[in-house]
Every structure is written in C-alpha cells, then in structure tokens.
Amino acid sequence: MDEWKDLQLRKLSCEKDLQRAYRLVLDFFNFQGFEYCAFAAYSGVPDRYASKININNYPYGWDRLYEQNGYVNNDPIVAHCNQSALPILWSESAFSEAPKLWRELNRQGLRHGWTQAIHDEHGSHYSLFSLARTHCPINADEHYGNLGYAIFASQKLHALAGKKLVDNNMVPPQTYHLSPREIEVLRWSAEGKTASEVGRILCLSERTVNFHVCSCMRKLNVTNKISAVAKAAHIHVI
C-alpha cells in the first residue's frame, strides 16, 4: 500500500491537468476511507459573485441546493477558512449557528468531514479542500495521519487552479481599493442618480460627490463616471 501511495503522489506531482489531478486525488483518498472529495478555487473570498472552479463528487444536486439556499453566506466552515489555513473538522458544534445547513449535510450523507483552506500568497485566489464520508467519525489519529497527504494534494490542485483562473481571465489583474464612501457613490450613480441627487442622499455636497467620482476614476483607471460604474460592477465592487 505504501508503494501504491508513493506512486500516486509521484503521478500527482507531475500532472498538469486539473481534472486529471483531481481524479488522482479522489482515488487516493477513496483508498484512505473517504467517499467524497471536494475542491473549489475562487478569485477572492467565496461568495455568490466570485469567479470559481468547483470540482467534487458530492451527491447529485448538492451544489445546486447549496447555491440556491445561499449557504455560503452562513457556512461556518467557509467563515473559518476565510481567516485561517488550519484544517477544521465538521461537527454539530462547528455548525451550531447554521443548524439548517448541518441537518442538510447529514440528510445528504455528508456527516463526517474536514476542510482546509489554501491562501495564495499574492492574494489572487483562494481554495477550499474537503474530504468527507457517510459513516464513521474522523478521530484525531486518522485526521493527522492524512493531513500531510491532504496538504500536498490541496496545494497541487490550488496551483493548477490558479493557472486555469488566470488563463480564463477570471482573476482580476489588479486589486482595487475603493473606500466605503466611494463605493456608496458609485452604487447610487449606477442607479442613475446625478451628483446633486447622490449628495442629498448621502448628506454630502455636490463637490464632494464629484471628488469621490474622480477618485474612483483614478483608482479604476478609467476616464469617465459611466466607465467607473461599469468597471466597478465588472469586478463585483458594486
């Protein structure tokens, strides 16, 4: 078995295709006793608007159910992984603030699992790697016994996904830092409000509104307000 593991990991280290790499990872962890393996990569923090790659063998219909119910917005596993690269075991206590999601996971047979995050050092993308099964809780010895393999596999998938996101032009080439006030001004401008109307809504002078618009244009590298609004919408700022 150790020889087989070594061979699979060598194959994975040389693989250049994301789908084939995922299949190697799935086969590896199936033999380790996990029925399910999931990998998702996002161009930024996971939310319903993020560009993403999502590969898993979860029960049919789970991805649609998860998305339709907006579970990503209150998923405690995602919340943990947004802040930490440390793995987290799934448990009823971990889902104490999302009992509906926990019940649905159990109903689907996703009862015992764990997840870890991979944060790109340049901040361009972010990945989640999960292993799960229907029966038999995951004890500490099993968890840490598989942790090294999982880290190796997840980092390989993360690297391949990053290349795919860039190749598909899904990752913005630059990070834009707009202030909360600038975002408010652009949101109201997107609604068709004039600078004067935006000023009345936000209790600002028209001159201040125009100042914020000009600042947005400079930061977004565009030449007019309409282009600033369009670009802000394109990169999901508004």
C-alpha positions as CSV (number, residue, x, y, z in Angstrom):
1,M,0.0,0.0,0.0
2,D,2.8,2.4,0.8
3,E,4.4,1.8,-2.6
4,W,1.0,2.5,-4.2
5,K,0.7,5.7,-2.3
6,D,4.1,6.8,-3.3
7,L,3.4,6.1,-7.0
8,Q,0.1,8.0,-6.8
9,L,1.8,11.0,-5.2
10,R,4.5,11.0,-7.9
11,K,1.9,10.9,-10.6
12,L,0.1,13.8,-9.0
13,S,3.3,15.9,-8.7
14,C,3.8,15.6,-12.4
15,E,0.2,16.1,-13.5
16,K,-0.5,19.3,-15.5
17,D,-4.3,19.0,-15.9
18,L,-6.6,20.0,-13.1
19,Q,-9.3,17.4,-13.8
20,R,-6.9,14.5,-14.1
21,A,-5.1,15.7,-10.9
22,Y,-8.4,15.8,-9.1
23,R,-9.1,12.2,-10.2
24,L,-5.8,11.1,-8.8
25,V,-6.6,12.8,-5.5
26,L,-10.1,11.3,-5.4
27,D,-8.7,7.8,-6.0
28,F,-6.0,8.3,-3.3
29,F,-8.4,9.4,-0.6
30,N,-11.1,6.8,-1.6
31,F,-8.5,4.2,-0.6
32,Q,-7.9,6.1,2.6
33,G,-11.6,5.7,3.5
34,F,-13.2,8.9,2.3
35,E,-16.1,8.7,0.0
36,Y,-16.2,12.3,-1.0
37,C,-13.5,14.8,-2.1
38,A,-14.2,18.4,-3.0
39,F,-12.0,21.2,-4.3
40,A,-13.1,24.8,-5.0
41,A,-11.0,27.7,-6.1
42,Y,-12.2,31.3,-6.0
43,S,-10.9,34.6,-7.4
44,G,-11.2,36.2,-3.9
45,V,-13.3,35.3,-0.9
46,P,-16.0,32.8,-1.6
47,D,-19.4,34.4,-2.2
48,R,-22.2,34.1,-4.8
49,Y,-20.5,36.5,-7.1
50,A,-16.9,35.1,-7.1
51,S,-15.5,33.5,-10.2
52,K,-14.8,30.0,-9.2
53,I,-13.7,26.5,-10.1
54,N,-15.7,23.8,-8.4
55,I,-14.9,20.0,-8.6
56,N,-16.4,17.4,-6.3
57,N,-18.2,14.0,-6.2
58,Y,-20.8,15.1,-3.7
59,P,-24.3,13.6,-4.0
60,Y,-26.2,14.7,-7.1
61,G,-28.0,18.1,-6.6
62,W,-26.0,19.2,-3.6
63,D,-24.1,22.0,-5.4
64,R,-27.4,23.4,-6.7
65,L,-29.1,23.1,-3.3
66,Y,-26.1,24.8,-1.6
67,E,-26.2,27.7,-4.1
68,Q,-30.0,28.2,-4.2
69,N,-30.2,28.4,-0.3
70,G,-27.2,30.8,-0.1
71,Y,-25.5,28.6,2.4
72,V,-22.1,30.1,1.5
73,N,-23.2,33.2,3.4
74,N,-23.5,31.5,6.7
75,D,-21.4,28.4,6.3
76,P,-19.1,28.3,9.4
77,I,-16.6,26.2,7.6
78,V,-16.2,28.8,4.9
79,A,-16.1,31.5,7.6
80,H,-13.3,29.7,9.4
81,C,-11.3,29.1,6.2
82,N,-11.6,32.8,5.2
83,Q,-9.5,33.6,8.3
84,S,-7.3,30.5,8.7
85,A,-5.4,27.8,6.8
86,L,-5.7,25.4,9.7
87,P,-8.0,22.4,9.0
88,I,-11.4,22.3,10.7
89,L,-13.4,19.1,11.4
90,W,-17.1,19.1,10.7
91,S,-19.2,18.6,13.8
92,E,-22.6,19.7,15.2
93,S,-20.9,22.2,17.5
94,A,-19.0,23.7,14.5
95,F,-22.3,24.2,12.8
96,S,-24.1,25.5,15.9
97,E,-25.0,28.8,14.2
98,A,-26.1,27.1,11.0
99,P,-28.3,24.1,12.1
100,K,-30.3,24.0,8.9
101,L,-27.1,23.5,6.9
102,W,-25.9,20.8,9.3
103,R,-29.2,18.9,9.0
104,E,-29.0,19.1,5.2
105,L,-25.4,17.8,5.2
106,N,-26.5,14.9,7.3
107,R,-29.5,14.2,5.2
108,Q,-27.3,14.1,2.1
109,G,-24.9,11.7,3.8
110,L,-22.1,14.3,4.3
111,R,-21.9,13.5,8.0
112,H,-18.2,13.3,8.8
113,G,-15.6,15.5,7.1
114,W,-13.0,18.2,7.3
115,T,-11.9,21.2,5.3
116,Q,-8.7,23.2,4.9
117,A,-8.0,26.4,3.1
118,I,-5.2,27.4,0.8
119,H,-4.5,31.1,0.6
120,D,-2.5,32.4,-2.3
121,E,0.5,34.4,-1.1
122,H,-0.3,37.1,-3.7
123,G,-4.0,37.2,-2.8
124,S,-5.2,36.5,-6.3
125,H,-7.1,33.3,-5.5
126,Y,-8.2,31.1,-2.6
127,S,-9.1,27.5,-2.4
128,L,-11.0,25.1,-0.2
129,F,-10.2,21.3,0.0
130,S,-12.6,18.9,1.8
131,L,-12.8,15.2,2.5
132,A,-16.0,13.6,3.8
133,R,-17.8,10.3,4.2
134,T,-21.2,8.9,5.3
135,H,-20.2,6.7,8.2
136,C,-17.5,6.6,11.0
137,P,-16.4,9.8,12.7
138,I,-12.8,11.0,12.0
139,N,-10.6,10.7,15.0
140,A,-7.5,12.7,15.7
141,D,-5.1,9.9,14.7
142,E,-6.7,9.5,11.3
143,H,-7.0,13.2,10.8
144,Y,-3.4,14.0,11.4
145,G,-2.3,10.8,9.7
146,N,-3.8,12.1,6.5
147,L,-3.0,15.7,7.0
148,G,0.3,15.7,5.2
149,Y,-1.2,13.9,2.1
150,A,-4.1,16.4,2.1
151,I,-1.8,19.4,2.3
152,F,0.3,18.1,-0.6
153,A,-2.9,17.3,-2.7
154,S,-4.6,20.6,-2.0
155,Q,-1.6,22.7,-2.8
156,K,-1.1,20.9,-6.1
157,L,-4.8,21.4,-7.0
158,H,-4.5,25.0,-5.9
159,A,-1.6,25.7,-8.1
160,L,-3.3,24.1,-11.2
161,A,-6.5,26.0,-10.5
162,G,-4.6,29.3,-10.2
163,K,-3.2,28.8,-13.7
164,K,-6.7,28.0,-15.0
165,L,-8.2,31.0,-13.5
166,V,-5.6,33.3,-15.0
167,D,-5.8,31.6,-18.4
168,N,-9.6,32.1,-18.3
169,N,-9.2,35.8,-17.4
170,M,-11.2,35.0,-14.3
171,V,-8.8,36.7,-11.9
172,P,-8.6,40.5,-12.0
173,P,-5.0,41.5,-12.9
174,Q,-5.1,44.2,-10.2
175,T,-6.6,44.7,-6.8
176,Y,-8.6,47.9,-6.5
177,H,-9.0,49.6,-3.1
178,L,-12.1,51.8,-3.1
179,S,-13.3,53.4,0.2
180,P,-16.7,52.6,1.6
181,R,-17.9,56.1,0.7
182,E,-16.6,55.8,-2.9
183,I,-18.5,52.5,-3.3
184,E,-21.7,54.2,-2.0
185,V,-21.3,57.0,-4.5
186,L,-20.8,54.5,-7.4
187,R,-23.8,52.4,-6.3
188,W,-26.1,55.4,-6.4
189,S,-24.5,56.6,-9.6
190,A,-25.3,53.1,-11.1
191,E,-29.0,53.8,-10.1
192,G,-28.9,56.8,-12.5
193,K,-28.6,59.5,-9.8
194,T,-26.9,62.7,-10.6
195,A,-24.1,64.1,-8.4
196,S,-26.6,66.5,-6.8
197,E,-29.0,63.7,-6.0
198,V,-26.3,61.5,-4.6
199,G,-25.2,64.4,-2.5
200,R,-28.7,64.8,-1.0
201,I,-29.0,61.1,-0.3
202,L,-25.6,60.8,1.4
203,C,-25.7,64.3,3.0
204,L,-22.7,65.4,1.0
205,S,-22.0,68.5,-1.1
206,E,-22.1,68.0,-4.9
207,R,-18.5,69.0,-5.0
208,T,-17.6,66.2,-2.5
209,V,-19.5,63.7,-4.6
210,N,-17.6,64.7,-7.7
211,F,-14.4,64.4,-5.8
212,H,-15.3,60.8,-4.9
213,V,-16.2,60.1,-8.5
214,C,-12.9,61.4,-9.7
215,S,-11.1,59.4,-7.1
216,C,-12.9,56.2,-8.3
217,M,-12.0,57.1,-11.9
218,R,-8.3,57.4,-11.0
219,K,-8.2,54.2,-9.0
220,L,-10.1,52.2,-11.6
221,N,-8.0,53.7,-14.4
222,V,-11.0,55.0,-16.5
223,T,-11.8,58.3,-18.0
224,N,-15.5,59.0,-17.0
225,K,-18.2,58.1,-14.5
226,I,-20.0,55.7,-16.7
227,S,-16.9,53.7,-17.2
228,A,-16.1,53.8,-13.5
229,V,-19.6,52.3,-12.7
230,A,-19.2,49.7,-15.4
231,K,-15.8,48.6,-14.2
232,A,-16.9,48.5,-10.5
233,A,-19.8,46.3,-11.5
234,H,-17.5,44.0,-13.5
235,I,-15.1,43.4,-10.7
236,H,-18.0,42.9,-8.2
237,V,-17.3,46.0,-6.1
238,I,-20.9,47.1,-6.6
